[in-house]
């Protein structure tokens, strides 16, 4: 969510007076009704799946607070961060255009009444804040975070068969029925059945089914808690009992497990940790600086409606 908000100036209104009402005032600036409406349209372009939440007052208020955070932090960012963000913003716009195709890209912009320059301004604001916060994350911070979550970095090869709480046709399946089928799969595997073949026949996980149920060289932290715990503790090459998660029941077999040490961590992985810590800094800023925003003339969410 931290990457979604950044109040932007409408390039088409440059030189024109924005006489719309001020919906949020904070130390160093303010956000007008027009700016907040543009913020919402920009979100619908970047993340259409969040459009439904824009009907919720709580979400609009959150968006306004987040906009304040980005406005304030970007204004106080270093010149180094602003310069680095320029190229990144251009890249994001190009990636969107290439992914959607020139014609569809323009239609999507027009649908939200925004311009390509609006999009660049939006991403420039986001990238500036992220880059500035990343610059404040030290090597020691990255190492400390790694040590605190060391198990999550364990690299694992695991095969599994998922029997879901919904069947392949989307029909809800009772827990007892799913468990019964999962136990039948385990029995077949215990009798020496080929795991890959059985996974292709029975598994309802589209992400691994065609690969014989195999997740290869995955970090443990990418999985839901119950699956992660079993992947970290199950004896190698042993067939597990059914493991329940929100998705259904999993029959698992861990083929290999390699603990990661900080010195073996790739540069790219360290950068991802750095980005996560930078995003956390932004979230913490929002939580710890409630005095930065002061709603005027009623609620910000209603002004953005």
Secondary structure, 3 states (H helix, E strand, C coil): CCCCCCCCCCHHHCCCCCCCCEEEEECCEEEEHHHHHHHHHHHHHHCHHHHHHHHCHHHHHHHHHHHHHHHHHHHCCCHHHHHHHHHHHHHHHHHHHHHHCHHHHHHHHHHCCCCHHHHHHHHHHHHHHHHHHHHCCCHHHHHHHHHHCHHHHCEEEEEEEEEECECCCCCECCHHHHHHHHHHHHHHHHCCCCHHHHHHHHCCCCCCHHHCCEEEEEEHHHCCHHHHHHHHHCCCCCCCCCEECCCEEEEEEEEEEECCCHHHCCHHHHHHHHHHHHHHHHHHHHHHCHHHEEECCCCHHHHCC
